[in-house]
Amino acid sequence: MASETEAEYVVEKAIKDGTIDAVLDYDKAAKCRYMRSKETQDVYRTTEPQYSYDSRICSCLSLHNTAVKALRYPSKIKNGEVESIEQQRERELMELEFASEMADEDEDF
């Protein structure tokens, strides 16, 4: 009798821990408890894997698009000359100053 009780406790603990997907039932005719497994659902018949895969693809595409936007392309070449790094920095600073001035003017209205 002790071994049946111990086995019952072990099974009950496994059910509570989520190791086994089942329930313990009591059979009145036999006056004993038994474990009844729950029916397992085939997850691949649902749309959940598709949504998971789609979200992964969307995040990868978003990362790719962000990386492409972050690329710095060389400025327009005039007469075959390429801007030096210092000239690029000066031009970018001027653009930032112009943008901040425009933002200040917009706030005034």
N, C-alpha and C positions, 0 to 999 in steps of 0.2 A: 504494500500500500504506500509506503514511503517513497518508493521509486516512481510510482504513478504521479504522486503529488509533486515531487521534484521535477519530473518531466513537464507537468502542467505549468509550473512556475517558470521554467526555462522557456517554454513556448509562449507564455503570456508576456514575458519580458521581451522576447524577440518581436512580438507583435507591437508592443508599445514603442520599441526602438525603431520600428519601421523596417526591420530586416525582412520580415515576412508580411505579406499582404493577406491577412486572414482574420477570422474571428473565432472565438471559442463558443461553442453551442453546447447545450445540455440536452441529452436524449432521455426523456422521461421513462420510456419503455425499458431501456437497458440500464437506466440510472447511472449514467456516466457522461463525462464531458468529452467532446471531440473538437478537433480543429477543422474548420471549413475554409478553404482558400477562396479568396475573392477572384472573380473572373478578371483576367488580365486583358487590357485593351491594347490592340496593336497600334502603337503610336504612329506608324508610317501610313495608316489609313486616314489619319487626320491631316489638317493643313498646317499644324504647328511646325513641322520641320521646314516646310516651304517658307513660312514667315521668318523663321530663324535665319535661314540661308539668305533670304531677301534683305534682312536687316544688316547682315554681315557685308553683303555686296554693296549696299547703300553707303555704309560707313567707309568702305575701301574707295568707292568712287568719290566720296566727299573729300577724303584725304588726298586723293590724286588731283582733284580740281583745285584744292587749296594749294598744293605744291606747285601746280602749273601757274596759278596766279602769282605765287611768290617769286617765280623766276624773274630775273632781271635781264631784259633784253638790251642790247646796245642801242644807244640813241641813234637817231637818224643820221646817216652819213651825208655830209655836205662836201661836195667836190672831192670825194675820196678820202676825207680826213675823219678820223675817229676822235671823239672827245677824250681827253686825258682824265684820269681819276679825279684830279683837283677840279677840273672844269665841270665834271658831273656833280661833284659835291656842291660847288657853288650854284649850279643850276637848280639842284634839288632844294638847297636852302632858300633860294629865291622863290621857288614854287611853294614851299611851306609858308614863307612869310606872306606871299600873296593870298594863299588859302586862309590863313589866320585873319588877314585884313578883310577878306570877303565875309568871313564868319562874323567878325566884329560889326561890319556894316549891316549884316542881316539881323543881328541882335538889336541894333538901334531902332529898327522899324517895328 
